[in-house]
Structures are given as C-alpha cells and as structure tokens.
C-alpha cells in the first residue's frame, strides 16, 4: 500500500496538469469548429505541422528529468544546478533552430497541400502566432523538469491550473471578437496560447526563486556559459527520447496531412477524433511520466526491487483505467461528436472515427507506461529504434495500403496507426524484460 500511495501522490498532480494542458487544445479545436469548418481544418493543418516539432523538442528537454532525478536520489546537489543551467542553453538553441527552419519551410509545405484559401490562411497564421511563444515555453519546460524530478508535481499542477484558464479566456476574446477585440477565428487561438506560454514561464521562474527547496539551488544567481561537452552528453539522452516521441507524433501528423486529400469535412472529423483521443491519452501519458520519476529515483538510490514494484503498478493501472474509459466511449459517441461540431457531414464522419479511437486508446495504455519505465532507467536508444520500426516501417505502410489499395479510405490510416502502436507495445515489453535482467546484474536481485 505504501508504494501505491507514493505512486498516486506523484501521479495525480501530473494527470491534472496534463489534462489541463490538453484542455487548451480541446478548447481551441471546439472554438475553431464552431467558428467555421474552414477554421477547424486550418487549425488542424497547422497543428499537424507544429505539434510534432513542439512535442519532440519538449521531449528532448525532458531528458533532464532522469538526469536530475538520478542526481537527486544520489544526493548530488551541484549536478542538479549544472544540468538546469545548461538546460536553458539547450532550450534557447533548439528554439532558434526550429524557428529558423519553420520560417523557411512551413509556407512551402502548406502551399503544396493546395488547400482552400481560408484553410491555408488560418494554418499559416496560426503557426506564426503560436510559435512566438516557443522559446518561452521551452525555458519553462527546463524548470518544470526541475520541479517534477523532486516530486513537486503539485506545483507544476498549480502553474498549469493558473495558466490554462487565462489561455482559454484569451482565446474566446480573440477567436470570437469579444470585448472589442477583432474576431480572428482559428488564428486567435494561436495568439492566446503564445501569451499563455509567457505566463507559464513567469510562474515557474517565481517558484524557482522563492519556493524551498528550489530557492536553495540559486539557479539564477550566477551566469554559466554553454559548455558543449555537457550539452552533448545531455543531448545523447534527450535526443533518443525526442526521436521516439517524434516518430509517434509525426505519424499522426503525416496521416492528418493525408486526410487533407479527402476534403475539408474528413479533415475536420479526423482532427476532432484525434483531439478527443488525445484527452484520453493523458491517462497513460501521466502514468508514464510518474514512472520516469519514481523508477529513476529508485534506481538512483540503488533500489531495483522498488523500481520493479512501481513499474508493475503503473502498467496494471494504465490498462484498467483506459479500458474502462474505452468501454464507455461507444455509447457516448453521438454526445461527444456534438461537442465538436454542428456540421451534419462532419458529425457523421466523426461517429466512425470515434469508434476507431477505442483501439488506439488500448494500444496507448500498453505502450506509454513502458516508455516511462525505460526513460527512468535511462534506456532510451533502443526505445527510439523500436518506435521507428513500429510506427514508420510498419504502421504507416499498413495504413497507406489499406487506405489506397484496399479501399478503406481515411479509416485505413487509423487501422495502421493502431497496428503500429500495438507492435510498439510488444517490442517495448520485450525490451523491458531485457532491462530488468540488467538490473539483476547491476544491483543484485
């Protein structure tokens, strides 16, 4: 019972934080959908280009979490300060590279899709607006790693619960033109989110300056230049994590771009279904993040038996909770669809897409906890390679064949996505079995 209690102390704030974060994307999608189907499709195209890159970069920076948590478990205070300060440089460098590449390539990519004029306009300007806040949220992510690695996930939750309502309110004003603001449609949601990124950074900085134990690290007291050797070592851990996440997220975006060829209604319905399943994914994702912290701390303290207990608990909990949610989804599809759209054509398509989300949710429940366990153990390169194989070498080709050669249409791509996730879960299970055997050698049974 003690392990279960500690697990939930870490897990619940992470889950609330993640749910609040995706609530912003949920509100963006719903607001754009009720503004017009063209704005919903434009936000969908923009999101399919922006979020794979954004999520990958945040995941690269999340490599700081196992570094900090291992140092914390071993009592190495200076290593924590050093990792955070170098993390700031990594965040700024990554943001600069992404913004430069986006400025060059995003317009070219979107023009090549031959979208309707309004859809193209919304997609380009939504990306432009939200990317203005990218450097701020990357810096904030470094500080969030510091908080989470110490088990202060409730502080992260508090920051998010303050930031998200501000974001949602700002979006309402900017999307619909309330309070004298111009009605910017989907573009307004991108501006509101960029503003929220800045507020998120400010709150995390204040916590680091004034809340114990973080104030005792004096993170901002001394300037530290970037050190390439330290950055290279940290990127050796962070890049495989980011690469694995990119393989998973980018395949969804690739499918989203394929959906553009089936028309605005299909693209809008696909985006709404994907947005909904993202809400459910916060359950296994939060469990995954909690497992990274707890498994990493126990291994840093040389307690592999406790790490195993957390790993088993997290995997079982993920399957049970997501299984219950998936069972409730089928009879509630019509209600969920009505939340996203009033367009009859989009509504009918969305009912079918929502049925496919059940398989995706169950596959995620198997896959995500294993990723968190392996990150906590700093075993990230194999997970990256397995993600490439399962998603891009298997999932996407299966989806394309079903959609284009066997007349499954847009639903064929969803079958491919599910197949890739299931295959990834099987591969990661095999890898975890191998890693457990290594623990026996390193720490003893």
C-alpha positions as CSV (number, residue, x, y, z in Angstrom):
1,X,0.0,0.0,0.0
2,X,2.9,2.3,0.7
3,X,4.1,2.2,-2.9
4,X,0.6,2.7,-4.2
5,X,0.2,5.8,-2.0
6,X,3.6,7.3,-3.2
7,X,2.7,6.5,-6.8
8,X,-0.6,8.4,-6.6
9,X,1.0,11.3,-4.8
10,X,3.2,11.8,-7.8
11,X,0.7,10.7,-10.5
12,X,-2.4,12.7,-9.6
13,X,-0.9,16.2,-10.0
14,X,0.8,15.1,-13.2
15,X,-2.5,13.9,-14.6
16,X,-4.3,17.1,-13.6
17,X,-1.5,19.1,-15.2
18,X,-1.6,17.1,-18.5
19,X,-5.4,17.2,-18.6
20,X,-5.4,21.0,-18.1
21,X,-2.8,21.4,-20.9
22,X,-4.7,19.4,-23.4
23,X,-7.9,21.2,-22.3
24,X,-6.4,24.2,-24.1
25,X,-6.1,22.2,-27.4
26,X,-9.6,20.8,-26.8
27,X,-11.0,24.4,-26.4
28,X,-9.0,25.6,-29.4
29,X,-10.5,22.8,-31.6
30,X,-14.0,23.3,-30.3
31,X,-13.9,27.1,-30.7
32,X,-12.5,26.9,-34.2
33,X,-15.0,24.2,-35.1
34,X,-17.9,26.4,-34.0
35,X,-16.4,29.4,-35.8
36,X,-16.3,27.6,-39.1
37,X,-15.3,24.2,-40.5
38,X,-12.7,26.0,-42.6
39,X,-11.1,27.4,-39.4
40,X,-11.2,24.0,-37.8
41,X,-9.5,22.5,-40.8
42,X,-6.9,25.3,-40.8
43,X,-6.1,24.8,-37.2
44,X,-5.9,21.0,-37.9
45,X,-3.3,21.5,-40.7
46,X,-1.3,24.0,-38.5
47,X,-1.4,21.7,-35.5
48,X,-0.3,18.7,-37.6
49,X,2.8,20.6,-38.6
50,X,3.5,22.4,-35.3
51,X,2.9,19.9,-32.5
52,X,5.1,17.1,-33.8
53,X,8.0,19.5,-33.7
54,X,6.9,21.2,-30.5
55,X,6.4,17.8,-28.7
56,X,9.7,16.5,-29.9
57,X,11.6,19.5,-28.6
58,X,9.8,19.3,-25.2
59,X,10.7,15.6,-25.1
60,X,14.4,16.3,-25.9
61,X,14.4,18.7,-22.9
62,X,12.6,16.1,-20.8
63,X,15.8,14.1,-20.8
64,X,16.7,16.4,-18.0
65,X,14.2,14.7,-15.7
66,X,16.1,11.3,-15.4
67,X,19.3,13.2,-15.1
68,X,18.1,15.4,-12.3
69,X,16.2,12.6,-10.5
70,X,19.2,10.3,-10.5
71,X,21.3,13.1,-9.1
72,X,18.6,13.9,-6.5
73,X,18.5,10.2,-5.5
74,X,22.3,10.1,-5.1
75,X,22.4,13.5,-3.2
76,X,24.4,15.3,-5.9
77,X,23.2,18.9,-5.5
78,X,25.7,20.6,-7.8
79,X,24.9,18.2,-10.6
80,X,21.3,19.4,-10.5
81,X,22.2,23.1,-10.7
82,X,24.6,22.4,-13.5
83,X,22.0,20.4,-15.5
84,X,19.4,23.1,-15.2
85,X,21.7,25.9,-16.2
86,X,22.9,24.0,-19.3
87,X,19.3,23.1,-20.0
88,X,18.5,26.8,-20.5
89,X,21.1,27.0,-23.3
90,X,19.7,23.8,-24.9
91,X,16.2,25.3,-24.8
92,X,17.2,28.5,-26.5
93,X,19.4,26.8,-29.1
94,X,16.6,24.3,-30.0
95,X,14.0,27.2,-30.2
96,X,16.3,29.2,-32.5
97,X,16.8,26.3,-34.9
98,X,13.2,25.4,-35.0
99,X,12.0,28.9,-35.7
100,X,14.5,29.4,-38.5
101,X,13.6,26.2,-40.2
102,X,9.9,26.9,-39.7
103,X,10.2,30.4,-41.3
104,X,11.9,28.7,-44.4
105,X,9.8,25.6,-44.9
106,X,6.3,26.0,-43.3
107,X,4.9,28.3,-46.1
108,X,6.3,26.0,-48.8
109,X,4.7,22.9,-47.2
110,X,1.3,24.4,-46.7
111,X,1.2,25.9,-50.2
112,X,2.0,22.5,-51.6
113,X,-1.1,21.0,-50.0
114,X,-3.4,23.1,-52.3
115,X,-5.9,23.9,-49.5
116,X,-8.9,26.2,-49.8
117,X,-7.8,29.8,-49.4
118,X,-9.3,30.3,-45.9
119,X,-7.9,27.0,-44.6
120,X,-4.4,27.9,-45.9
121,X,-4.6,31.4,-44.3
122,X,-5.6,30.1,-40.9
123,X,-2.9,27.3,-41.0
124,X,0.0,29.7,-41.8
125,X,-1.0,32.4,-39.4
126,X,-1.9,30.1,-36.5
127,X,1.6,28.6,-36.7
128,X,3.1,32.1,-36.9
129,X,1.2,33.2,-33.8
130,X,1.8,30.3,-31.6
131,X,5.5,29.9,-32.5
132,X,6.1,33.4,-31.0
133,X,5.8,31.8,-27.6
134,X,8.0,28.8,-28.3
135,X,11.3,30.0,-26.7
136,X,9.3,30.9,-23.6
137,X,7.7,27.5,-23.1
138,X,11.0,25.7,-23.8
139,X,12.7,27.6,-21.0
140,X,9.7,26.9,-18.8
141,X,10.0,23.2,-19.6
142,X,13.5,23.2,-18.1
143,X,12.2,24.5,-14.8
144,X,9.3,22.0,-14.9
145,X,11.8,19.2,-15.2
146,X,13.4,20.5,-12.0
147,X,10.1,20.6,-10.1
148,X,8.9,17.2,-11.3
149,X,12.2,15.5,-10.6
150,X,11.9,16.5,-7.0
151,X,8.4,15.1,-6.8
152,X,6.8,18.6,-6.5
153,X,4.3,17.7,-9.2
154,X,1.6,19.6,-7.3
155,X,3.5,22.9,-8.0
156,X,3.5,22.1,-11.7
157,X,-0.2,21.4,-11.5
158,X,-0.8,24.7,-9.8
159,X,1.1,26.6,-12.5
160,X,-1.0,24.9,-15.2
161,X,-4.3,25.4,-13.4
162,X,-3.5,29.2,-13.3
163,X,-2.2,29.4,-16.9
164,X,-4.9,27.3,-18.7
165,X,-8.0,29.3,-17.8
166,X,-6.1,32.5,-18.8
167,X,-5.4,30.9,-22.1
168,X,-9.0,29.7,-22.7
169,X,-10.4,33.1,-21.8
170,X,-7.9,34.9,-24.1
171,X,-8.8,32.5,-26.9
172,X,-12.5,33.3,-26.5
173,X,-11.8,37.0,-26.8
174,X,-9.6,36.6,-29.8
175,X,-11.5,33.9,-31.7
176,X,-15.0,35.4,-31.4
177,X,-14.1,39.0,-31.0
178,X,-15.4,39.6,-27.5
179,X,-14.7,42.8,-25.6
180,X,-13.9,44.9,-28.7
181,X,-11.2,42.5,-30.0
182,X,-11.3,41.6,-33.7
183,X,-12.8,38.1,-34.4
184,X,-9.7,36.3,-35.6
185,X,-11.1,32.8,-35.8
186,X,-8.6,30.0,-35.5
187,X,-5.7,32.4,-35.7
188,X,-6.8,34.0,-32.4
189,X,-6.4,30.7,-30.6
190,X,-2.7,30.7,-31.6
191,X,-2.2,34.2,-30.2
192,X,-3.9,33.3,-26.9
193,X,-1.7,30.2,-26.5
194,X,1.5,32.2,-27.1
195,X,0.5,34.6,-24.4
196,X,-0.1,31.7,-22.0
197,X,3.3,30.3,-22.7
198,X,4.8,33.5,-21.4
199,X,2.7,33.4,-18.2
200,X,3.7,29.8,-17.6
201,X,7.4,30.8,-17.7
202,X,6.9,33.7,-15.3
203,X,5.2,31.5,-12.7
204,X,7.9,28.8,-12.9
205,X,10.6,31.4,-12.5
206,X,8.9,32.8,-9.4
207,X,8.7,29.3,-7.9
208,X,12.4,28.6,-8.6
209,X,13.3,31.9,-6.9
210,X,11.1,31.8,-3.8
211,X,10.0,28.3,-3.0
212,X,12.1,25.8,-0.9
213,X,14.0,23.7,-1.9
214,X,14.4,25.2,-5.3
215,X,15.4,28.6,-4.0
216,X,18.4,27.0,-2.2
217,X,19.8,25.9,-5.6
218,X,20.3,29.6,-6.6
219,X,19.7,28.7,-10.2
220,X,19.7,32.4,-11.4
221,X,22.5,33.7,-9.1
222,X,25.4,33.0,-11.4
223,X,25.8,33.2,-15.2
224,X,27.1,29.9,-16.7
225,X,28.1,29.9,-20.4
226,X,27.1,26.9,-22.6
227,X,29.5,24.0,-22.3
228,X,29.5,21.8,-25.4
229,X,30.7,18.7,-23.7
230,X,27.9,18.9,-21.1
231,X,25.3,19.7,-23.7
232,X,26.4,16.8,-25.9
233,X,26.1,14.3,-23.0
234,X,22.7,15.6,-22.1
235,X,21.5,15.5,-25.8
236,X,22.8,11.9,-26.0
237,X,20.0,11.1,-23.5
238,X,17.4,13.7,-24.7
239,X,17.6,13.2,-28.5
240,X,16.6,9.5,-28.4
241,X,13.6,10.4,-26.2
242,X,12.7,13.2,-28.6
243,X,13.2,11.0,-31.6
244,X,10.9,8.3,-30.2
245,X,8.2,10.9,-29.5
246,X,8.7,12.4,-32.9
247,X,8.2,9.0,-34.6
248,X,4.9,8.6,-32.8
249,X,3.6,12.2,-33.1
250,X,4.8,12.8,-36.6
251,X,3.0,9.7,-37.9
252,X,-0.3,11.2,-36.7
253,X,0.6,14.5,-38.4
254,X,1.5,12.7,-41.6
255,X,-1.9,11.0,-41.5
256,X,-3.5,14.3,-40.9
257,X,-1.9,15.7,-44.0
258,X,-3.1,12.7,-46.0
259,X,-6.6,13.4,-44.7
260,X,-6.5,16.8,-46.5
261,X,-6.8,14.9,-49.7
262,X,-10.2,13.6,-48.7
263,X,-11.8,17.0,-48.3
264,X,-12.4,19.6,-45.5
265,X,-15.2,17.5,-43.8
266,X,-13.0,14.4,-43.4
267,X,-10.0,16.5,-42.2
268,X,-12.2,18.3,-39.7
269,X,-13.7,15.0,-38.4
270,X,-10.3,13.4,-38.2
271,X,-8.9,16.3,-36.2
272,X,-11.8,16.2,-33.8
273,X,-11.4,12.5,-33.2
274,X,-7.7,12.8,-32.7
275,X,-8.2,15.7,-30.3
276,X,-10.6,13.6,-28.2
277,X,-8.3,10.6,-28.1
278,X,-5.5,12.9,-27.0
279,X,-7.6,13.8,-23.9
280,X,-7.8,10.1,-23.0
281,X,-4.1,9.6,-23.8
282,X,-3.3,11.9,-20.8
283,X,-4.1,8.9,-18.5
284,X,-1.3,6.6,-19.8
285,X,1.0,9.6,-20.5
286,X,0.7,10.8,-16.9
287,X,1.4,7.3,-15.6
288,X,4.4,7.2,-17.9
289,X,5.8,10.5,-16.6
290,X,5.2,9.4,-13.0
291,X,7.1,6.1,-13.7
292,X,10.0,8.0,-15.1
293,X,10.4,10.0,-11.9
294,X,9.8,7.1,-9.5
295,X,11.8,4.4,-11.3
296,X,14.6,6.9,-11.9
297,X,14.7,7.9,-8.2
298,X,14.7,4.2,-7.0
299,X,17.5,3.2,-9.4
300,X,19.5,6.3,-8.5
301,X,19.1,5.2,-4.9
302,X,20.1,1.6,-5.9
303,X,16.7,0.0,-5.1
304,X,15.8,-2.0,-8.1
305,X,13.2,-4.1,-6.2
306,X,11.2,-0.9,-5.5
307,X,11.6,0.2,-9.1
308,X,10.0,-3.1,-10.2
309,X,7.1,-2.6,-7.9
310,X,6.4,0.9,-9.4
311,X,6.7,-0.5,-12.9
312,X,4.2,-3.3,-12.3
313,X,1.7,-1.0,-10.6
314,X,1.8,1.6,-13.4
315,X,1.3,-0.9,-16.2
316,X,-1.7,-2.5,-14.5
317,X,-3.3,0.8,-13.6
318,X,-2.9,2.1,-17.2
319,X,-4.7,-0.9,-18.7
320,X,-7.6,-0.9,-16.1
321,X,-8.4,2.8,-16.3
322,X,-8.1,3.2,-20.1
323,X,-10.1,0.0,-20.5
324,X,-13.0,1.5,-18.5
325,X,-12.9,4.7,-20.5
326,X,-12.8,2.9,-23.8
327,X,-15.8,0.8,-22.8
328,X,-17.8,3.9,-22.0
329,X,-16.9,5.6,-25.3
330,X,-19.0,3.6,-27.8
331,X,-22.5,4.5,-26.4
332,X,-21.4,8.2,-25.9
333,X,-20.1,8.8,-29.4
334,X,-23.0,11.0,-30.5
335,X,-22.8,13.2,-27.5
336,X,-19.0,13.6,-27.9
337,X,-19.4,14.4,-31.6
338,X,-22.0,17.1,-30.9
339,X,-19.4,18.9,-28.6
340,X,-17.1,19.3,-31.6
341,X,-19.3,20.3,-34.5
342,X,-22.7,21.3,-35.7
343,X,-22.0,20.4,-39.3
344,X,-24.1,17.2,-40.2
345,X,-21.4,15.9,-42.6
346,X,-18.6,16.2,-40.1
347,X,-20.8,14.7,-37.3
348,X,-21.5,11.5,-39.3
349,X,-17.8,11.1,-40.2
350,X,-16.8,11.7,-36.6
351,X,-19.0,9.0,-35.2
352,X,-17.0,6.4,-37.2
353,X,-13.6,7.9,-36.3
354,X,-14.5,7.8,-32.6
355,X,-15.1,4.1,-32.9
356,X,-11.5,3.6,-34.1
357,X,-10.2,5.7,-31.1
358,X,-11.1,2.7,-28.8
359,X,-8.3,0.6,-30.3
360,X,-5.9,3.5,-30.2
361,X,-6.6,4.1,-26.6
362,X,-6.0,0.5,-25.6
363,X,-2.7,0.4,-27.6
364,X,-1.6,3.6,-25.8
365,X,-2.4,2.1,-22.4
366,X,0.1,-0.7,-23.2
367,X,2.7,1.4,-24.8
368,X,3.1,4.6,-22.8
369,X,4.0,3.1,-19.3
370,X,6.8,1.0,-20.8
371,X,8.3,4.2,-22.3
372,X,8.2,5.9,-18.9
373,X,9.9,2.9,-17.2
374,X,12.7,2.8,-19.8
375,X,13.3,6.5,-19.6
376,X,13.6,6.3,-15.8
377,X,16.2,3.6,-16.4
378,X,18.0,5.8,-18.9
379,X,17.4,3.1,-21.6
380,X,16.3,5.4,-24.4
381,X,18.2,4.5,-27.6
382,X,16.5,1.1,-28.1
383,X,13.1,2.6,-27.5
384,X,13.8,5.1,-30.2
385,X,14.8,2.5,-32.7
386,X,11.7,0.4,-31.8
387,X,9.5,3.4,-32.3
388,X,10.9,4.0,-35.8
389,X,10.3,0.4,-36.8
390,X,6.8,0.1,-35.3
391,X,5.4,3.4,-36.5
392,X,7.2,4.2,-39.8
393,X,8.3,0.8,-41.0
394,X,5.0,-0.9,-40.1
395,X,2.1,1.4,-39.0
396,X,2.2,4.0,-41.8
397,X,2.8,1.5,-44.7
398,X,-0.1,-0.7,-43.4
399,X,-2.4,2.4,-43.2
400,X,-1.4,3.5,-46.7
401,X,-2.0,0.1,-48.2
402,X,-5.5,-0.2,-46.6
403,X,-6.5,3.3,-47.5
404,X,-5.2,3.5,-51.0
405,X,-5.1,-0.1,-52.3
406,X,-7.9,-1.8,-50.3
407,X,-10.5,1.0,-50.4
408,X,-10.7,1.5,-46.6
409,X,-10.4,5.3,-47.4
410,X,-9.4,7.5,-44.5
411,X,-10.2,4.8,-41.9
412,X,-7.4,2.7,-43.3
413,X,-4.9,5.1,-41.9
414,X,-6.4,4.8,-38.4
415,X,-6.1,1.0,-38.6
416,X,-2.4,1.5,-39.5
417,X,-1.9,3.8,-36.5
418,X,-3.4,1.3,-34.2
419,X,-1.3,-1.5,-35.6
420,X,1.9,0.5,-35.2
421,X,1.1,1.3,-31.5
422,X,0.3,-2.3,-30.7
423,X,3.5,-3.5,-32.4
424,X,5.4,-0.9,-30.4
425,X,3.9,-2.1,-27.2
426,X,5.0,-5.6,-27.9
427,X,8.6,-4.5,-28.8
428,X,8.8,-2.4,-25.6
429,X,7.6,-5.3,-23.4
430,X,10.4,-7.4,-24.8
431,X,12.9,-4.6,-24.2
432,X,11.8,-4.1,-20.6
433,X,12.3,-7.8,-19.9
434,X,15.9,-7.4,-21.1
435,X,16.4,-4.3,-19.0
436,X,15.1,-6.0,-15.9
437,X,17.7,-8.7,-16.3
438,X,20.4,-6.0,-16.5
439,X,19.2,-4.6,-13.1
440,X,19.8,-8.0,-11.6
441,X,23.4,-7.8,-12.8
442,X,24.0,-4.2,-11.8
443,X,22.2,-4.1,-8.4
444,X,21.7,-7.7,-7.5
445,X,18.3,-9.4,-7.1
